[in-house]
Amino acid sequence: MRERLLAWLLTAEGFVSGAEISQKLDISRGAVWKHIQALRREGFVITGSTRRGYRILSVPDILLPGVVFPVLTGKFGRPYYFHQTLSSTSDLVRQLAHAGAPQGTVVAAEEQTSGRGRRGRSWYSPRGGLWFSLLLRPHVSPAQSQTLPLFVSLTVAKGIERLLGITLDLKWPNDILLGGRKTGGVLVELGAEAEQVHYAVAGIGINVNVASFPPELQEATSLRIYTGRRVDRARLLAAILHSIETGYPRWCREGFAPFREAYKARLSFLGKHITARTAGGEVFNGIAADVDAGGRLLLSSAGGQRWLCGGDVKAREGVRI
Ligand code: BT5
């Protein structure tokens, strides 16, 4: 009920009278007042007078459903769950996936207490960021799903670029960078059997309005630090979901091939000397020469060529990327 009232107030041209609300929503004037008070407690600034009714003056910078719903443009983001604090948004999406939640389900949190990256690494998730997970149910093989993190990173970057008019870089396989510093990351976790993917949880973390980072993350930056302005996180979430949703049917049908050139165009270290560490701990040096349609990175060195399926890369000492 409160969401219907909020959606109405947000889209109304001017004041909406208490009597009209009470009649249309079939609730008492007292109940209308209670909902308005609850919205004020959540941070909405609402002016009201007995004669003219209610009008929203400002919306809080919190990813409440009532703030996010009006700006969503597609199916992704419905249903949408929001929590002030969660261990990890991906944990909740995984539970929802097991309970039969549909593709497009999104869980967002203002902060995560155990946000995670790949291979058990931790992800710093204070207030001010955009931390959310999206449930996908692609009809693809586990082999094709290898390129899902690359596809998601690319479309997340494109969504941010389109909204803010800035250019982002990508770092293979799943990092989003601004001016060479990490601004976001993508973690895809699968629920799959040998032949079939049942679901994929795309966990997306973007340092949006985060103002500072702990000493061990001095290589990180945020959209706010980089652009010098606060970013509307609800609109950013909507832009990212729109971007993923737009490319997703094609990725399901044709895989990563149609996205490969756009991905490579954003890879800041392509053609440069890098050091790569595989998931198994092996270290290779070489020139980052290519990324193929299977999402593998080609390392080229005097010793020959090597295709990497996953791992971490960084610039060789003294090389700027
Ligand atoms: C990632 O892992 O980059 C994937 C991050 C995914 C986070 C989202 S938030 C919503 C959802 N819920 C979750 O629990 N996770 C997802 P990886 O490539 O393994 O990078 C992890 C490394 O990045 C860490 O070891 C740190 O060095 C660094 N790092 C941690 N927090 C950071 C931050 N906020 N900004 C930049 N770098 C960070």
Residues whose N, C-alpha, C, O or C-beta is under 5 A from the ligand:
A	BS01	BT5	S88 T89 S90 S114 G115 R116 G117 R118 R121 S122 W123 Y124 W131 F132 S133 N174 K182 G184 G185 V186 L187 G203 I204 G205 A220
